[in-house]
Amino acid sequence: MMDMKVQPGIMDIAPYVGGESDIDGAEEIIKLSSNEGALGPSPEASETYAALQGELHRYPDGECTALRHAIGEVHGVDPAGVVCGSGSDELISLLCQSYAGPGDEVVYSQHGFLMYPISAKAVGATPVAAPETDLTANVDALLAAVTDKTRILFLANPNNPTGTYLPADEVIRLRDGLRNDVLLVIDAAYAEYVERADYTSGIELVETHDNVVMTRTFSKIYGLGGIRLGWAYCSESVVGVLHRVRGPFNVNGAAQAAGTAAVRDAAFTEKVRAHNAKWLPWTRDQLMNLGLFATDSVGNFVLVCFNGLADKNAEAADAFLKQNGIIVRHMAGYGLPECLRITIGSESEMMAVVNTLARFLGRNTA
Ligand SMILES: Cc1ncc(COP(=O)(O)O)c(C=O)c1O
């Protein structure tokens, strides 16, 4: 019998389920379920991490000074506006904790990243999903979902799992349509992969508006998901708030050192970007040639949908891929039961996933 009272909202949370890593009985698997970097971490980040083993007794720098300056130099941002976190997940929850509570609403896009409704509920706020158009965030719908109770609006740009994005003029229109007391959080976890001229990660909006925050992660292009590292770029007032609520040593020393090396390893970052620029369109084209629909993703993954293929649905495709040692992500939890999200992996992994889906569909690849 439990006597303790749990805070409102918490028991309504459907716990986040991460991408699977194992298949029973399979020794060799291809894991394309969590959008981890196709080429792993930068060798310089790995070496820096390994060199820290004699320092494990030391508390880290609570201010993440070296890391914030490296981020500032590489991304062209003011280090004073950067707050680091144990993954951008931590920053998303700290923002909810700081700006929303019971009775408040947190708006996000229909197929937006699941940590937004989870973090909103965790602080007793009500998540409100705005409908999308063609699996893409819709500015008018997002603005229409804002009420007097709205405190935060999350926009993943590009979005996970759809891979679609809003161009800069639409993001500006969204910000201009918001009251100044609503915080716009632009989650740019996949920004480094985007190759479109009309895209903005939101840096200039942060620099010109107190109520805009941009979040970034080291888990994707930098391939450092295992060490949990993310950062937020914020106005002075938001920086002051986040520094009050974060733990004093919220980013561990190994993450800070490896992250600093990774962000400075421009050659490796460029290699990962070029790999994605080749294999993302290749994979999408191959899937479309198989008669499937794939979104025009600009991230390091594709969303592929099986609508209208009577006996060949996403669930059966997922099972067939697993039987063949390939783990992707079935998107039922995102309200997309007919879709799978497939991370862009290595060349051989992409060949394997396309060939296996072709066999599932009884077709030949080109
Ligand atoms: C859109 C989006 N935001 C945030 C995150 C969380 O990243 P992190 O590993 O930095 O917590 C993810 C991870 O998949 C994501 O897809």
PDBQT file of the ligand as one rigid body, heavy atoms in Angstrom, charges set to zero:
ROOT
HETATM    1  C1  LIG A 401      14.436  16.376 -31.278  1.00  0.00    +0.000 C 
HETATM    2  C2  LIG A 401      15.265  15.830 -30.163  1.00  0.00    +0.000 A 
HETATM    3  N1  LIG A 401      15.530  16.608 -29.116  1.00  0.00    +0.000 NA
HETATM    4  C3  LIG A 401      16.259  16.177 -28.078  1.00  0.00    +0.000 A 
HETATM    5  C4  LIG A 401      16.775  14.894 -28.060  1.00  0.00    +0.000 A 
HETATM    6  C5  LIG A 401      17.518  14.451 -26.841  1.00  0.00    +0.000 C 
HETATM    7  O1  LIG A 401      18.864  14.494 -27.045  1.00  0.00    +0.000 OA
HETATM    8  P1  LIG A 401      19.898  14.251 -25.846  1.00  0.00    +0.000 P 
HETATM    9  O2  LIG A 401      20.546  12.941 -26.141  1.00  0.00    +0.000 OA
HETATM   10  O3  LIG A 401      20.836  15.408 -25.948  1.00  0.00    +0.000 OA
HETATM   11  O4  LIG A 401      19.143  14.244 -24.556  1.00  0.00    +0.000 OA
HETATM   12  C6  LIG A 401      16.534  14.037 -29.121  1.00  0.00    +0.000 A 
HETATM   13  C7  LIG A 401      17.036  12.665 -29.089  1.00  0.00    +0.000 C 
HETATM   14  O5  LIG A 401      16.702  11.811 -29.859  1.00  0.00    +0.000 OA
HETATM   15  C8  LIG A 401      15.756  14.518 -30.204  1.00  0.00    +0.000 A 
HETATM   16  O6  LIG A 401      15.478  13.734 -31.241  1.00  0.00    +0.000 OA
ENDROOT
TORSDOF 0
